[in-house]
Amino acid sequence: MRYSDDKEAVITLTAGPVNAYADVLRGLGRTVLYDYDPAFQLFYERVIDKAQKAMRLSNRPVILQGEPVLGLEAAAASLITPEDTVLNLASGVYGKGFGYWANRYTPNLLEIEVPYNESIDPQAVADMLKKHPEITIVCVCHHDTPSGTINPINEIGAIVADHGAYLIVDAVSSFGGMETHPDDCRASIYVTGPNKCLGAPPSLTLLGVSEAAWAKMKANKAAPRASMLSILDWENAWSRQEPFPFTPSVAEINGLDVALDLYLAEGPENVWARHALTAKATRAGLRAIGISPWAASDAIASPTTTSVRTPDGIDEEKLRHAARERYGVVFSAGRGETLGKLTRIGHMGPTAQPIYAVAGLTAYAGALCALGHKVEVGKAVDAAMAVIDGAE
Ligand SMILES: *Cc1c(COP(=O)(O)O)cnc(C)c1O
């Protein structure tokens, strides 16, 4: 049996975007209201209220009308000035990449970089801040998705707050899939989106912005205004009394509304638990067939993506291709430095269900066998099932 590339995959186990929840797809099909219809303005205000609740924010979040790279770039452009000294924390491709954006707005860039299967040590951040009291902004990626590893942002955030610096957090692929909120890590700007763990399509950014960050952006004459890249333009857009700076992505807001309803109704703790269990079962299954997770330790392995180290002698692209062709299962590749070295099995939103660990392991192990790296597929399944059935 073969699945051709021009047919939809049977199961999409990617690190985002993910297949959206069926209810979210139905939400996208709701009427596209005129943005100045009072009904839409009221609806928008309610969506912001739900996002505030989900993000456990004390002030209102901002929605930007583009997928989260927009939010990350907007955060750099709005908050960072040439007078700032930025400390960028890089434990992967996204963290590293943020430094390039930061460097556009200030020449003063310091960096802590660790191997891309490790995470940032908060003590190293404390030492760096002590050595460089001139640091005003710290940037960190919570879950560096191309590595499948988690940084301890709450510990880092406490240290940064003590130093009196601002903190920009990329939580795009962790928020909604594990316990993380802007206030927990004392973020100045916290960037996330609906297209990873919330199970909605790529198209919007959700931002948590602290009062201090609002003040700093307003004081920054060079911060984008009247621009697609502007955060400031959207400050009051939550209010039904205020005009939108330009037309919001109405259909996507419809989808986000449903995604937030699903998240809040299921209960965030329950959502996080099924992400964690799916990842745990996946790691157990891999180990049972002698395959190593990419992350240096389970403590930093992401609950929303399992990165699998590609065994020696295996062509990673061929491996993914075999899984797609033989079983109709799609995985994500690495990116940049991790490309070719690992495969990512995503557990985000609708696919963060333990039984998908079994499907993912089966397809992964079957593809390995097809490439001549013989493993006992059943052993992976047994180990995953033991974890799943052992969980209460
Ligand atoms: C998905 C993701 C983004 C958004 O970027 P894309 O490359 O456009 O998908 C940003 N940061 C992280 C950590 C992500 O996982």
PDBQT file of the ligand as one rigid body, heavy atoms in Angstrom, charges set to zero:
ROOT
HETATM    1  C1  LIG A 401       6.061  27.981  15.069  1.00  0.00    +0.000 C 
HETATM    2  C2  LIG A 401       6.933  28.843  15.815  1.00  0.00    +0.000 A 
HETATM    3  C3  LIG A 401       7.034  30.193  15.493  1.00  0.00    +0.000 A 
HETATM    4  C4  LIG A 401       6.306  30.749  14.328  1.00  0.00    +0.000 C 
HETATM    5  O1  LIG A 401       7.139  30.599  13.261  1.00  0.00    +0.000 OA
HETATM    6  P1  LIG A 401       6.967  29.833  11.896  1.00  0.00    +0.000 P 
HETATM    7  O2  LIG A 401       8.364  29.455  11.543  1.00  0.00    +0.000 OA
HETATM    8  O3  LIG A 401       6.408  30.760  10.927  1.00  0.00    +0.000 OA
HETATM    9  O4  LIG A 401       6.084  28.637  12.105  1.00  0.00    +0.000 OA
HETATM   10  C5  LIG A 401       7.860  30.969  16.267  1.00  0.00    +0.000 A 
HETATM   11  N1  LIG A 401       8.538  30.479  17.324  1.00  0.00    +0.000 NA
HETATM   12  C6  LIG A 401       8.462  29.183  17.650  1.00  0.00    +0.000 A 
HETATM   13  C7  LIG A 401       9.241  28.684  18.832  1.00  0.00    +0.000 C 
HETATM   14  C8  LIG A 401       7.664  28.328  16.912  1.00  0.00    +0.000 A 
HETATM   15  O5  LIG A 401       7.575  27.029  17.231  1.00  0.00    +0.000 OA
ENDROOT
TORSDOF 0
